[in-house]
């Protein structure tokens, strides 16, 4: 199981450019669709929790999932496997960066990767959105959060905290109303 976890989390780390959010779609395909270790709703809950923790969302997700699947050894293997490719690439870049940073071909390669990264992030957002059941409150939270992210300097961490707190208050009020 640990080898399977290593391979599962090494792949998105090795073949996804653009950071943790770009990896989410690939991680979901591996964990939910291919291996069926958790369902989509559990994956969404996991993303909500990992976003509120410091650090890379992909590494946090790998650690959480690894723990859920194989305990502490699974968490360690999954987190390490997801971080290893980036670590190796950064080491190579640091070692050779100054030799090719002004290279026109390298610049064009990175400019070509940018649209692909945006596509990966949008694809992950689409997958999360299409498989999630929203009520009116949830849609309102999405619209308010999107507005705040686009037009203010609010930290995403505050949005997550406010949304979580708002949900607790909303549910508490509903419970009181039913009594």
C-alpha positions in Angstrom: 0.0 0.0 0.0 2.8 2.4 0.8 4.4 1.9 -2.6 1.0 2.5 -4.3 0.6 5.7 -2.2 4.1 6.8 -3.2 3.4 6.3 -6.9 0.0 7.9 -6.7 1.3 11.1 -5.1 4.6 11.3 -7.0 2.8 11.5 -10.3 0.9 14.8 -9.7 4.1 16.3 -8.1 6.1 15.3 -11.2 3.8 16.1 -14.0 1.8 19.1 -12.9 3.0 22.7 -13.3 1.4 25.6 -11.6 1.4 24.6 -8.0 -1.0 22.8 -5.6 -4.3 24.0 -7.1 -3.3 22.8 -10.5 -2.6 19.3 -9.0 -6.1 19.0 -7.4 -7.8 17.6 -10.5 -5.1 15.0 -11.0 -5.1 14.0 -7.4 -8.9 13.7 -7.5 -8.7 11.4 -10.5 -6.2 9.2 -8.8 -7.8 9.1 -5.4 -11.5 9.2 -6.1 -12.0 7.9 -9.7 -9.1 5.4 -10.1 -8.4 3.9 -6.7 -11.8 4.8 -5.0 -10.1 5.4 -1.7 -12.6 8.1 -0.9 -15.7 9.6 -2.6 -16.0 13.1 -4.1 -17.8 14.6 -1.0 -14.9 13.4 1.2 -12.4 14.9 -1.3 -14.2 18.3 -1.2 -14.2 18.2 2.7 -10.5 17.4 2.6 -9.8 20.3 0.3 -11.6 22.6 2.7 -9.5 21.4 5.6 -6.2 21.5 3.7 -6.8 25.1 2.5 -7.1 26.2 6.1 -3.7 24.7 7.0 -0.5 26.5 6.2 1.6 25.2 3.4 1.0 23.8 -0.1 -2.5 22.5 -0.6 -1.3 19.5 -2.7 1.2 18.4 0.0 -1.3 19.0 2.7 -3.9 16.9 0.8 -1.3 14.2 0.2 -0.6 14.0 3.9 -4.2 14.0 4.9 -5.1 11.3 2.4 -2.1 9.3 3.2 -3.0 9.3 6.8 -6.6 8.4 6.1 -5.5 5.5 3.9 -2.5 4.1 5.7 -2.1 6.0 9.0 1.1 7.8 9.9 3.4 5.9 7.5 0.9 6.7 4.7 1.0 10.4 5.6 4.8 10.5 5.6 5.1 8.6 2.3 2.4 10.5 0.5 3.7 14.0 1.6 7.3 13.0 0.7 6.3 11.6 -2.7 4.3 14.7 -3.6 7.1 17.1 -2.5 10.0 15.2 -4.0 9.6 16.1 -7.7 9.4 19.8 -6.9 12.4 19.6 -4.6 14.5 17.9 -7.2 13.4 20.4 -9.9 14.1 23.4 -7.7 17.6 21.9 -6.9 18.4 21.7 -10.6 17.0 25.2 -11.3 19.0 26.7 -8.5 22.1 24.9 -9.7 21.8 26.0 -13.3 19.4 28.9 -13.3 21.9 31.7 -13.7 23.4 30.0 -16.7 20.1 30.0 -18.7 17.7 32.5 -17.2 18.2 34.9 -20.1 17.9 32.2 -22.7 15.2 33.1 -25.3 14.1 29.4 -25.7 13.7 28.9 -21.9 11.7 32.1 -21.7 9.4 30.9 -24.5 9.0 27.5 -22.9 7.8 29.2 -19.6 5.5 31.5 -21.5 4.0 28.5 -23.3 3.5 26.7 -20.0 1.5 29.6 -18.5 -1.8 29.0 -20.4 -1.6 25.3 -19.6 -1.2 26.1 -15.9 -4.3 28.3 -16.1 -6.2 25.5 -17.8 -5.2 23.0 -15.1 -6.4 25.3 -12.4 -9.7 26.0 -14.2 -10.1 22.3 -14.8 -9.7 21.5 -11.2 -12.2 24.3 -10.2 -14.7 22.9 -12.8 -14.4 19.3 -11.4 -14.9 20.5 -7.8 -17.8 22.7 -8.9 -19.7 20.3 -11.1 -19.7 17.5 -8.5 -20.7 19.6 -5.5 -24.3 20.1 -4.4 -24.9 23.8 -3.6 -27.8 25.4 -1.9 -28.7 29.2 -2.1 -26.4 30.0 0.8 -23.5 28.1 -0.8 -23.9 30.0 -4.1 -24.1 33.2 -2.2 -20.8 32.4 -0.4 -19.1 31.6 -3.7 -20.2 34.9 -5.3 -19.2 37.0 -2.3 -15.9 35.2 -1.9 -15.2 35.6 -5.7 -16.0 39.3 -5.5 -13.8 39.8 -2.4 -10.9 37.9 -4.0 -11.1 39.9 -7.3 -11.7 43.4 -5.9 -10.0 43.5 -2.5 -6.7 42.4 -0.9 -8.4 40.0 1.5 -6.4 36.8 2.2 -8.0 33.5 1.1 -7.4 32.3 4.6 -9.9 34.8 6.0 -12.4 33.8 3.4 -12.1 30.2 4.5 -12.4 31.1 8.2 -15.4 33.4 7.6 -17.1 30.8 5.5 -16.6 28.1 8.1 -17.7 30.4 10.9 -20.7 31.6 8.9 -21.7 28.0 8.4 -21.5 27.2 12.1 -23.6 30.2 12.9 -26.1 29.4 10.2 -26.5 25.8 11.3 -26.8 26.9 15.0 -29.5 29.3 14.1 -31.4 26.6 12.2 -31.1 24.3 15.2 -32.5 27.0 17.5 -35.3 27.7 15.1 -36.3 24.0 15.0 -36.5 23.9 18.8 
